[in-house]
Amino acid sequence: MWTRIALVAAAVAASFALTGAGWPASPAPAEDPAAAHAVRVLTGGSASAAQLAAALPADFAAVEGYQPVAVPGPDGAARLVDPAGGCSWLGSTSYDFGPACRAHDLGYDLLRYATAKGGALGPWARHAVDDRFAADLRERCAAVSGGAACAGLARATVGAVGFNSWRQGYGNPGDEAVWPYLLSGVLIAAAAAAPSLVRRVG
C-alpha cells in the first residue's frame, strides 16, 4: 500500500512539474497600464456604466473582437459584460448566474488583452476578477432568496474557478497545450497500477 502511495505521490509531483500547475505566473516587465486600470475599475463594483465603459482600453474591441455592454449587477450597480459570454459547463442556472459569468468572461478577456499587448498582468488581476465573480454570485443568491441550494452551487462554482486559476498560476487564461496533461494522466495511472502489475509478474 505504501509503495502505491509513494508512486502516486511521485507521479503527481511530476505532473505538477510537467504542467506547471500551481506555479505563480510572472507578469510582464511592465504591466499594460490600460488593462490594469480597467481591471481595477471593473472589479471595484461602484462605478457607473459610463465610467466602466470609459475605463476600457481604447482598442479593446479591436483586439478582442467585441464591444462590452453594461447590465445591472445583482447589487444594482452596473456591470460591464461580454454579451456573448456565459457560464460554460454550468449554464445560466435557475438562479440566473449568467450576468455574473459574462462579467467574469470580460475580466478574463482583459487579462488576455494585456498579454496580447505584451504587458501581461500579475496574479493580483486574476484574483480581483475571481473575487468580483464570487461576490456577484453571493449577491445574486441573496437577491433571489436562493437559500442553501443557491449558496452551495455558488460555492462549488467559485471553487472550480479558483482551482483552475490556481492551476494556471493566476496568470493569463489562454489556450494551453494538451500533451502535458495527457502525459500526467498516464504517469498517475501507471503509478497506481504498478504495484499490482509487479505482484502479478512475481
C-alpha positions in Angstrom: 0.0 0.0 0.0 2.7 2.5 1.0 4.6 1.7 -2.2 1.5 2.6 -4.2 1.0 5.8 -2.3 4.7 6.8 -2.8 4.5 6.1 -6.5 1.3 8.0 -7.0 2.7 10.9 -4.9 5.8 11.0 -7.1 3.6 10.9 -10.3 1.5 13.8 -9.0 4.6 15.8 -8.2 5.9 15.0 -11.7 2.6 16.1 -13.2 2.9 19.4 -11.4 6.3 19.9 -12.9 5.1 18.9 -16.4 2.0 21.2 -16.4 3.3 24.0 -14.2 0.1 23.7 -12.1 0.2 25.9 -9.1 3.3 27.9 -10.1 2.7 31.7 -9.9 2.6 33.3 -13.3 5.2 36.0 -13.9 3.9 39.4 -15.0 5.5 41.2 -17.9 8.4 43.6 -17.0 5.8 46.4 -17.4 2.1 45.6 -17.0 -0.2 47.1 -19.6 -1.5 50.2 -17.8 -4.8 50.5 -19.6 -5.7 46.9 -18.9 -4.6 47.2 -15.2 -6.8 50.3 -14.8 -9.8 48.6 -16.4 -9.5 45.6 -14.1 -9.4 47.8 -11.0 -12.4 49.8 -12.1 -14.5 46.8 -13.3 -13.9 44.8 -10.2 -14.5 47.7 -7.8 -18.2 47.4 -8.1 -19.1 51.1 -7.6 -18.6 52.8 -11.0 -21.4 53.9 -13.3 -22.0 52.4 -16.7 -20.3 55.4 -18.3 -17.3 55.1 -16.0 -17.0 51.4 -16.7 -17.1 52.0 -20.5 -14.5 54.8 -20.2 -12.2 52.5 -18.3 -11.8 50.0 -21.1 -8.7 50.3 -23.3 -9.5 52.3 -26.4 -8.6 49.3 -28.7 -10.2 46.6 -26.6 -12.9 45.8 -29.1 -10.5 45.7 -32.0 -8.2 43.3 -30.2 -10.8 41.1 -28.6 -13.4 41.2 -31.3 -16.4 42.5 -29.4 -17.9 45.5 -27.7 -18.8 45.0 -24.0 -22.2 46.1 -22.8 -23.5 47.4 -19.5 -26.1 45.5 -17.5 -27.4 45.8 -13.9 -25.4 43.8 -11.4 -27.0 41.8 -8.6 -26.4 44.7 -6.2 -28.0 47.2 -8.5 -24.7 48.7 -9.6 -23.7 48.5 -13.3 -21.6 45.6 -14.6 -19.8 45.6 -18.0 -20.1 42.2 -19.6 -19.2 40.1 -22.7 -22.6 39.9 -24.4 -21.8 36.5 -25.9 -20.2 35.1 -22.7 -21.8 32.6 -20.4 -21.3 30.0 -17.6 -19.5 27.3 -19.7 -20.4 23.9 -18.4 -22.7 25.3 -15.7 -25.2 27.1 -17.8 -27.0 30.2 -16.5 -28.8 28.1 -13.8 -32.3 28.6 -12.4 -30.8 31.4 -10.3 -29.6 33.3 -13.4 -25.8 33.3 -12.8 -25.5 34.4 -16.5 -24.7 38.1 -16.0 -22.1 37.3 -13.3 -20.5 34.8 -15.7 -20.5 37.2 -18.6 -18.8 39.9 -16.4 -16.2 37.3 -15.4 -15.6 36.4 -19.0 -14.9 40.1 -19.8 -12.5 40.2 -16.9 -10.6 37.3 -18.3 -10.6 38.9 -21.7 -8.9 41.9 -20.2 -6.2 39.6 -18.9 -5.9 38.1 -22.4 -5.8 41.6 -23.9 -2.9 42.7 -21.7 -1.0 39.6 -22.7 -1.7 40.2 -26.4 -0.4 43.8 -25.9 2.8 42.5 -24.4 2.0 43.7 -20.8 0.6 40.6 -19.0 -0.9 41.5 -15.6 0.3 39.9 -12.4 -1.7 37.4 -10.3 -3.4 40.3 -8.5 -5.6 40.9 -11.6 -7.0 37.4 -11.9 -7.5 37.3 -8.1 -9.5 40.5 -8.4 -11.6 39.2 -11.3 -12.3 35.9 -9.5 -13.2 37.7 -6.2 -15.6 40.0 -8.0 -17.2 36.9 -9.5 -17.6 35.3 -6.1 -19.2 38.4 -4.7 -21.6 38.7 -7.6 -22.7 35.1 -7.1 -23.3 35.6 -3.4 -25.2 38.8 -4.1 -27.3 37.0 -6.8 -28.2 34.3 -4.3 -29.3 36.9 -1.8 -31.3 38.8 -4.4 -33.3 35.7 -5.4 -33.6 34.3 -1.9 -31.9 31.1 -3.2 -31.1 29.8 0.2 -28.7 26.9 0.8 -29.1 25.4 -2.7 -28.1 28.6 -4.4 -25.2 29.2 -1.9 -23.9 25.7 -2.4 -24.0 26.0 -6.2 -22.2 29.3 -5.9 -19.5 27.9 -3.7 -19.0 24.9 -6.0 -18.7 27.2 -9.0 -16.3 29.6 -7.3 -14.3 26.6 -6.1 -14.0 25.2 -9.6 -13.0 28.7 -11.0 -10.5 29.1 -8.1 -8.9 25.7 -8.8 -8.4 26.5 -12.4 -6.9 29.9 -11.6 -4.5 28.2 -9.1 -3.6 25.6 -11.7 -2.7 28.4 -14.2 -0.8 30.3 -11.6 -3.3 33.2 -11.6 -1.9 34.2 -15.0 -3.3 34.6 -18.4 -6.3 32.3 -19.0 -5.1 31.5 -22.5 -5.0 28.3 -24.6 -2.8 25.5 -23.2 -1.0 22.6 -24.7 -2.9 19.3 -24.0 0.0 16.9 -24.1 1.4 17.7 -20.6 -2.0 16.8 -19.0 -2.3 13.6 -21.1 1.2 12.6 -20.1 0.4 13.4 -16.4 -2.7 11.2 -16.6 -0.7 8.4 -18.0 2.0 8.7 -15.3 -0.5 8.8 -12.4 -2.4 5.8 -13.8 0.8 3.9 -14.3 1.9 4.7 -10.8 -1.4 3.5 -9.4 -1.3 0.2 -11.3 2.4 -0.5 -11.0 2.4 -2.4 -7.6 -0.4 -4.7 -8.8 1.4 -5.5 -12.0 4.6 -6.2 -10.2 2.8 -8.7 -7.8 1.2 -10.5 -10.8 4.5 -10.8 -12.6 6.2 -12.0 -9.4 
